[in-house]
Amino acid sequence: MGEFVVRGGHRLDGTVRINGAKNAVLPIMAASLLTDGPVILRDVPRIRDVAVMADVLTALGAIVERTGQSLAIDARGVDRFQVPELLMQEMRASIFVMGPLLGRLGRAAIVQPGGCAIGDRPINLHLAGFQALGAEVSEDAGGTLVVSPRLQGAEIHLSYPSVGATENLMMAAVMADGETRIRNAAMEPEVVDLAQFLERMGARIRGAGTPEIRVRGSAHLSGADHTVIPDRIESATFALAVAASGGTVRLENCLVDHLPGLWEYLRVLGCSTRFDDNDAVQVECPSEYAPRAISVYTGPYPGFATDMQAQFMAFLLKVPGVHYISERVFENRLGHAAELRRLGARITADQRVAMVYGGGLLHPGTVRAQDLRAGAGLIIAALGIPGVTHITNSAVIERGYENLAERLATLGADVTCREA
């Protein structure tokens, strides 16, 4: 089991470029199954989840080749509809192939997907949407089979604006007869990026980024060349690393409009931000903060992203005051509070609510990354603690961050990643 070793107490200064978004590229890779034409994806991060998705596509019959930061995907040979169980259990995002396989081959079979243990993440919204499109769903102990010789456009109302369900249904609907309306759709930037990729392939989609998406089915989709949007969660992670350590860092390839709420929280707490157009921001933060108490509520976009919650909690430990965090997306995403307490943090938390007592002295120690974003939060906390802190289970962090230790080091941090 690998680990990150952080020797904290160093100010961060310099420039870092934000990579393409993990949460955008994975469904886009899956959508490449919808065409037998060549697909080129640019600004694709070198992370474990991308490698696993490439393995999923390969197992289905596609050819995936990487050149630098680009992927070339040739899905002409796709003739299998079942994802190997080991790959499904390794990454939840493998579920994204269901919609494309259903649209292209008329069937898809999966086992329950794996991924980070951050709460109950059922796929019932995906399956109910497929059924609305005319598919038959059968489930047994071995997994789930979805079958439909020909999908039909339908009215679908999601009981919750699930990003994954919105994207999966959008990918299935582009091959259905007639028009599909997805109501109460997720509005995240990653949904918009997927829609733009599908449009480049010839799909007809309206309303992505709003609560209602309309998809007009197409008989054939062509290949496409697409650059993935910047990773807003990576942007937030670096910004909060600066906030916890003090310093001035410029984030390039950062779409500032994709992070509503974060910049205002940082300004209120004592940091300054300067935006250059909409694709770069300079974050300047003090080494110490004045007392201030704030409340944070996670929620679907444009609310405060649940994927930023752990990193923000780690930063709040630097700010004197009693802070309130309410996790309203996942019911089991505050497990990092217990790990932060190992470093001396004063936090009381149940499954959904945490009280963070900021401004206290923390001490180095050994903690374990329980999931991707929790691991990033532990690194942020360690950056602000003089001494050596070990964050074990580094592989889970590498699922979503490319060369995180090396990139933090270019800003002045003393961070190394040791393989198992």
C-alpha angles and dihedrals in degrees: 000000000000126000144201114235113205124189098194135200099073125127116236121228135159140050131306129183117223116231129226115288119272092204091052102043097051097062090039090055088051091049089059086076088073094072139051089207125097117277124200118190119190133200092026112166121233098239135136095251091057090049091051092048089050088053090050092053091046091051088055092053104269126129115231122187128178125210113178107306094343133089126207113202124191111185098172092111097051108130104140124089102188124081114217111258095236092057093047091052092049097059133018093209089072085084088076091080091068096079096046093044091049091050095046106032101020094240143058132186127195143160121227106295123240131212134118117358098233100132143298109331106176123184095217093114090055092049095045089052092050089051090052087055089056102266125139116228124203125179134190138153090285096058143271130312121196118190134180126151089203128008121222127210114255148171108260124185115191114213087212127024094248114182094208095048092046091052096043093049092045090054092049093045095057088071096043126103112256130354128326123200118200109197125196086022122175113263100202119139089243089063089053091049091053090049091051091051091050090049090054086055090054102267120143110227130160131183102027106160092034131084092260124055122187120201123188110202120243129207093216138014124203132212121276145198113224138171114215118234119251117273107258092191091053088050090053092046093055092043091052091046087059090046091053094045104033123236143098121282131171115217111206125195088026118140099212094194089064091069106060112180099014097087093047092050090052092049093048091051095050109275124118126220130196120192124209105203104304102303105066139039134187114215119198118184135176125238090235132033135214116241113277134152121212139174125222127194120188120215146143117303128320084032124086106295117247087218088067096048099091093046091048092050090054091052093048089063086075094054117080110234143066110284129194123214122186116190106206101167106055125027097215107040103112098077090114089069089075091051092049089052087061086065092052099268118152105224131146114197144163125185096293111013131056134183110206118199102203131195098046125128116267128199133209121259145133120291136167128235105231095184140000101272094035088057091052089051091053090052090051091051091048092052089066096047120086109230135038122311124184120210109193129200091050092170092075090056092048088059088081111016126066115218091337096168093049093047093049088048091057087060093053102269120135100227130142132177118218119198120225 
